[in-house]
Amino acid sequence: MADIVLATLNAKYIHAAFGLRYLMANLGELQSRAALLEFDINQRPIEIVEALLAENPKIIGLGVYIWNVVPTTEVVSALKRIRPDITIVLGGPEVSFEVDRQQIINQADFVITGEADLKFAELCRTLISGGKPAGKIIPAELPALEQLALPYHLYNERDVAHRIIYVEASRGCPFTCEFCLSSLDVPVRQFPLPVLLQNLEELLSRGVQQFKFVDRTFNLNLNTSKALLQFFLDRFRPGLFVHFEMIPDRLPEALREVIAKFPPGALQFEVGIQTFNPEVSKLISRRQDYERLADNFRFLREHTGVHIHADLIVGLPGETVESFGEGFDRLVALKPQEIQVGILKRLRGTPIVRHDAEWSMTYGEHPPYEILQTKLIDFAAMQKMRRFARFWDLIGNSGNFIATTPLIWWEGSPFKEFMRLCDWIYEHLGRKHSIPLADLGEQIFSFLTEQKALPASTVSEALLADYQRGGRSDIPIFLRTHFPETSPSRRDRLRSLAPKRQGRHLQQTN
């Protein structure tokens, strides 16, 4: 039983709710009267309601995000029908903007907009003492980060063993990219480094192996980023994996020196490029030095073992399919291990909407609010790009086709040739989800041998090496005529202690 219940629906079980832990850590004297419950979006809303009501709470605080707003709305509706006396408090980025347009806000009692770390505790004290806030919508002032109680002790042993551990050294972003909520969060604020490092030390001592920093600009502050890298380098042990989001055109020599000392697979950099079109960058207020970006990529690929996860966005105002394809080819040439092809989303509160009229930007009405068409990319072409993004993730990013993927664009444009493959797969299978790995491999084999006329021996060797890289010892049916017997050498694959997906990119091909 708890007077206050903090809850949210995570996208997956492995994603621990970082924001809820901040709220819990900063409840002060009310912490003993609170409980933290986590669910995921695959659970039935009515069963979530049952679990919440089993605590018999007076106040329920719910974190609302783009990925969970639909089922969370159903949860709130049921709670209010069953127990209208319970006070429902909402927070999170999805309900911090356009508050007059949302069904879930109409059903709730209060909404805290912005960073609610301290404001939620303040509201709970008011409610429990019998007071009444002045209004339903409660703006939260930006908290001074040195005043916040850090939440890392609230990761329990199950979290440490099975979930991604989120951490942060800063909040905010100095850039003004119009598609991103972080552009509204200026200036960048730093957590006190000594206290943060002490908490990271404690997590390491508890056995945490994977750290994901949620900072939007990890490499903005040279002193902080260097200190963090050195901290993990000094304490490196096999299996340690640290993820950072970085600015692609800022990698000074002092950082390069430390990064180069990490063993392969220990660091992952998420690099937001979004577009290589300078006119599009200008339209969305994004500053980027493409020459420095390319130099940094070359350094990371040639002199370090960093796993690079680079982002491009489909559907930005002013971008055509052709210009996106040119950017994709440029990025492939820089050889990141993964390229995340994202579809533009209209996040609530972002200024990207100022382009709606001029560029005929049409978005989906419901989450995740993805772009449906623009002035330059009609709906049919946008659907093809969605398939491109999906198949690229299955083939180019997954690590399941490392040897085979370069054959797809042999002597051609990576974008155009991969799009041809996407059309081939969709024509033959009629879907882009729930495709078994062997079926996907068979379609790639058919495309490469029939459409590109590559030798069956070359393609089959690459596909078998890829198929067995993950530890599989069998041979797919469609390859058995090419390999009546398999030697032990093909079954012997390098094993990595890195996360499964990233680990595949570290393994050698035969």
Buried (B, 14 or more C-beta within 10 A) or exposed (E): EBBBBBBBBBEEEEBBBBBBBBBBBBBEEBBEBBBBBBBBBEBEBEEBBEEBBEBEBBBBBBBBBBBBBBBBBBBBBBBBEBBEEBBBBBBBBBBBBEBEEBEBBEBBBBBBBBBBBBBBBBBBBBBBEEEEBEEEBBEBEBBEBEEBBBBBEBBEEEBBEEBBBBBBBBBBBBBBBBBBBBBBBEEBBBBEBEEBBEBBEEBBEBEBBBBBBBBBBBBBBEEBBBBBBEBBBEEEEEEBBBBBBBBBBBBEEEBBEBBEEBBBBBBBBBBBBBBBBEEBBEBBBBEBEBEBBBEBBEBBBEEBBBBBBBBBBBBBBBBBBEBBBBBBBBBBEBEBBBBBBBBBBBBBBBBBBBBBEEBBBBBEEEBBBBBBBBBBBBEEBBBBBBBBBBBBBBBBBBBBBBBBBEBBBEEEBBBEBBBBBBBBBBEEBEEBEEBEBBBBBBBBBBBBBEEBEBEBEBBBBBBBBBBBBBEBEEBBEBBEEBBEEBEEEBEEBEEBBBBEBBBBBBBEEB
